[in-house]
Amino acid sequence: MPKETRSFAVLGLGGFGSTVALELARFGNRVIGADLDERKVSRMVPHLHSAIILDATDEAAMREAGIDRYDVALVAIGRDIKASILATMNLRLLGVGTIWSKASDRTHHRILSKLGADRVILPEQEMGRHSAQMLHNPAVQDYVSLGNGFSVVNIIVPEKLDGEAVSALAIGSEHDIRLLGIMRGTEYLEGVGEETLLEQGDKLIMLGRRADLRQFGRRL
């Protein structure tokens, strides 16, 4: 298998799991999707490298299906907390290198973390925070949390800054943030400097602490 691709096993093909599996496959990765529901599996067959009916709580069945040969596994099992826990345990026993698991609440999150999941996701809460950031500041189009209070955000250049130089943003003098780059439409601008002229609608790719980024966004 080419080194630039990775292999992923997605266990649970509900709304969340199927979306992740399809996106990973779209990026050119080798993806196997597994679920107990035959209908969910059938829907994924044309789109994934493999889609199988599988009981993720059965370690022997997981091994027979070759789940241990995948680089990364995502436990996307929905409301069945017991099945989610057992699936995560089985992946650890199988020696899968990287395990992500979906949690339904904070208690479930703590259990999965203790079992050795490399990352535990609370999709509704994470999407809630994501939406709140954008609702709070309409200039913020998207953001990614990096942990320790740092985020990367896309901030749209407003009409009042059209034609102004990057220096007008006063990034270094007034705000403890960094400009990583500028997207203009579908083009990434190379060699952005203090004299680069901004255009309305440009996306500023900014790195900094959330409070500093919010303050910067409000000033724009």
DAJO-V943332 format. One record per residue. N is the residue number from 1. SS is DSSP state (~ for helix, > for strand, _ for the rest). OMEGA is omega in degrees with one decimal (999 if undefined). Layout:
n = <N N>
ss = <SS SS>
omega = <OMEGA OMEGA>
This chain:
n = <1 2 3 4 5 6 7 8 9 10 11 12 13 14 15 16 17 18 19 20 21 22 23 24 25 26 27 28 29 30 31 32 33 34 35 36 37 38 39 40 41 42 43 44 45 46 47 48 49 50 51 52 53 54 55 56 57 58 59 60 61 62 63 64 65 66 67 68 69 70 71 72 73 74 75 76 77 78 79 80 81 82 83 84 85 86 87 88 89 90 91 92 93 94 95 96 97 98 99 100 101 102 103 104 105 106 107 108 109 110 111 112 113 114 115 116 117 118 119 120 121 122 123 124 125 126 127 128 129 130 131 132 133 134 135 136 137 138 139 140 141 142 143 144 145 146 147 148 149 150 151 152 153 154 155 156 157 158 159 160 161 162 163 164 165 166 167 168 169 170 171 172 173 174 175 176 177 178 179 180 181 182 183 184 185 186 187 188 189 190 191 192 193 194 195 196 197 198 199 200 201 202 203 204 205 206 207 208 209 210 211 212 213 214 215 216 217 218 219 220>
ss = <_ _ _ _ _ _ > > > > > _ _ _ ~ ~ ~ ~ ~ ~ ~ ~ ~ ~ ~ ~ _ _ _ > > > > > > _ _ ~ ~ ~ ~ ~ ~ ~ _ _ _ _ _ > > > > _ _ _ _ _ ~ ~ ~ ~ ~ ~ _ _ ~ ~ ~ _ _ > > > > _ _ _ _ _ ~ ~ ~ ~ ~ ~ ~ ~ ~ ~ ~ ~ ~ ~ _ _ _ > > > > > _ _ _ ~ ~ ~ ~ ~ ~ ~ ~ ~ _ _ _ _ > > > _ ~ ~ ~ ~ ~ ~ ~ ~ ~ ~ ~ ~ ~ ~ _ _ _ > > > > > > > > _ _ > > > > > > > _ _ ~ ~ ~ _ _ _ > ~ ~ ~ ~ _ ~ ~ ~ ~ _ _ > > > > > > > > _ _ > > > _ _ _ _ _ _ _ > _ _ _ _ _ > > > > > > > ~ ~ ~ ~ ~ ~ ~ ~ ~ ~ _>
omega = <-178.9 -174.9 -177.1 176.7 177.9 179.2 -174.8 172.0 178.9 -177.5 -175.0 -173.5 171.2 -177.7 -178.7 -176.5 -178.8 177.9 178.8 -178.8 -179.3 179.3 177.9 178.3 179.3 178.1 177.2 179.8 174.4 -172.9 169.3 176.0 -176.9 178.1 175.2 -176.6 -177.1 -178.7 179.0 179.3 -178.4 -179.4 -175.3 -175.8 -177.1 -169.1 -175.8 175.0 178.7 174.6 -172.4 170.9 -172.6 172.0 -175.7 176.8 -177.6 -176.5 -178.7 179.1 178.0 179.8 179.9 178.8 177.7 -178.9 -179.8 -178.9 -179.9 -176.6 -173.5 175.7 175.7 173.5 -177.0 179.9 -170.7 -168.6 -178.0 -175.0 179.3 179.4 178.3 -179.3 -179.2 178.9 178.5 176.5 -178.4 178.3 177.4 178.4 179.4 178.1 176.7 -171.1 -176.9 -177.2 170.8 179.8 177.2 178.1 179.2 178.2 -175.0 178.9 176.6 178.7 -178.3 179.9 -178.8 177.4 179.0 -179.0 174.8 174.4 -178.2 173.9 177.9 -174.1 170.0 -169.9 -177.0 -179.8 -179.5 177.1 176.7 178.0 -179.9 -179.5 -179.6 178.7 -176.4 176.8 -178.6 -177.7 -176.4 178.9 -179.9 -178.3 -179.4 176.5 176.1 177.6 180.0 -176.7 -179.5 176.4 -177.5 178.2 168.0 -178.2 168.8 180.0 -177.2 177.1 -178.8 -177.5 -175.5 179.6 178.5 -179.4 177.9 176.8 177.5 -179.6 -179.7 179.1 179.2 -174.7 -175.9 -173.1 -174.4 -174.2 179.3 -179.4 179.6 172.8 -177.9 -178.5 179.9 171.8 176.3 -171.0 177.3 -176.4 173.7 -177.6 178.0 172.8 178.9 178.7 -177.3 -176.5 178.3 -179.0 179.9 173.3 176.0 -179.1 174.2 174.6 176.2 178.1 -170.0 176.1 176.4 175.0 -173.5 -178.7 179.6 179.2 177.6 179.9 178.9 -179.8 179.2 -179.1 178.4 999>
